[in-house]
Amino acid sequence: MTILAVDIGTTGMKMGVFRDDQGTPLLVQQFSQTYEINVYNGGLFGDIEPEKWQKAFIAGCRSFGDLNAEVEVIALSGTTPGLTAMDTDGRALAPAILMLDQRSQRQAQHIIDTIGLDTLLAHTGNMPVAGGCSLASILWIKDHLPDVYRQTRVFGHSNTFMAGWLSGRFAIDPSSASLTALYNTVLNNLQWNSDIAGAFDLSLERLPKLIHSFDSVGRIRATMAADLGLKRQPQVVIGGNDAVLAAYSVGIENPGDTINVNGTCEISLVCLPRCLYSAKYNVRAHVLPGRWLTLYVMNAGGKALEWFHHTFCLEMTADQFYGRFVPEALGRWIDRDTEVTYVPYLMGSRYSNEKLTAAFSGLTQETTREELLAALVKGLCLYQGEHLKEIGSAVPLQPKIYVTGGAINDQIIAAKAKWMRRCQYVYREESSMRGAAMLGSAYLARGNRD
């Protein structure tokens, strides 16, 4: 049994062909392709044309050659929200609005003022904020792109768009729907909240069908399967949020289990026995029954390192910067006192409707770029550490944190152990893609092969 796992990341797509070995997916071949996102209007807007996801998927399928003929299931992992307005045929009517977008601050506050923060938290588990709240983005489209709003058949996330393109059917899973401000995250009952949607005259018919992460939305369309060499016309498993699937892939299933995901954003997730909501962090439904995950996001995690590279170390290649400069700078400063501090809101905050910005302070004429880099990493670590302290007071944390991400090295792990939380760190690679493959295996294990 063969699974094609697809991870729709913020700045790139990763795909892998896995063979299922008694419920365990084993990677046979993989593919990755980066794409540019659009950041503009002073950094307030952040979006991407969904056609870039389609082109990357096609390129990935072509790279797998004869392996395509074996694929029985396509399983999705996706950046969320990636809020996409689609017409009846599934075509995107505007760029997909990413989680780092800040354009809908006024709409997010309007949701809070209309419904009340306590009510929103008690039902959806999350405070609406720009970028991280689908309803706020939908209302922005209604206010500023009325023609797009009128033509929209369904509003969905990145996995909704890809599943619709592949199968012709629209769906979304609870882990992706959790941050819409429209899903009953606390109950996790596969139901949209009609009262909240009704308060903004949004018909539930314009929202995708809610299904479990391990369920299929339908088979890939025959003509598309033939064009891509997918001879078995695979089922399309809707999958889930990329960070949640990263957690799923390393066995985050017991209360207090923790993973730290280092991509464009840096995210810490802690497994919860019940929906412990707060205005200070996000909560997502897990792909496992009876479990939720905190989602504590720094919009510019890996993006902050990328910014530092292009601003202060432009003469270096990416390999030189990440492979030599970053570990040497941290090695030089991790055990030394520094007066330099870094406020980490380079791309705003998911937990504030105010425009927060980043800043260095404590600089002198002797400050070097190595010290600045160490201060940046320390600021990111301290930010994540505050969440672990807060949630640890309610749920005892396990003495081990899984960590994943392409820029991770021994010195960054040492920095996390000193400044984020003192415990054991275990590195894992390609977690979101593997999590999607595991959902594909779960689908097949239930006898769904017809």
Helices and strands as residue ranges (DSSP letters): E 2-8, E 12-21, E 24-34, E 38-40, E 45-48, H 51-64, G 65-70, E 71-78, E 84-86, E 96-97, H 105-115, H 117-124, H 134-144, H 146-151, E 154-156, H 158-167, E 171-172, H 174-177, H 194-199, G 204-206, E 209-210, E 216-219, H 222-228, E 235-241, H 242-249, E 258-262, E 266-272, E 282-285, E 292-298, H 302-312, H 318-320, I 321-325, H 326-333, E 341-344, E 358-361, H 369-392, E 400-404, H 410-419, E 424-428, H 431-445
